[in-house]
Amino acid sequence: MNNKLENDRFEAMHLLDAQGLLCPEPVMLLHKKMRSISAGEVIKVVATDASTERDIPRFCEFLRHPLLGSEAGSGQYVYWIKKREATPT
């Protein structure tokens, strides 16, 4: 069974629609969503808040989730993030 979103640049399996939400809501929702997906899965985030251009890359860097790509245009910001593999303790 293929759960990937159609016509998606990085074959995301999950979509977070944060359009219309303002800082800090997109990052808060992203953090919650990342907890619910499995390591190695890709999430596509769609936002309209320009502050996500700063906040989402920092979120990824801080929590070590690879930011696979991003696009911006027409007031929309799109990000593809891969949930990092669990680190052994």
Order of alpha helices (4+ residues) and beta strands (2+ residues): beta-alpha-beta-alpha-beta-beta
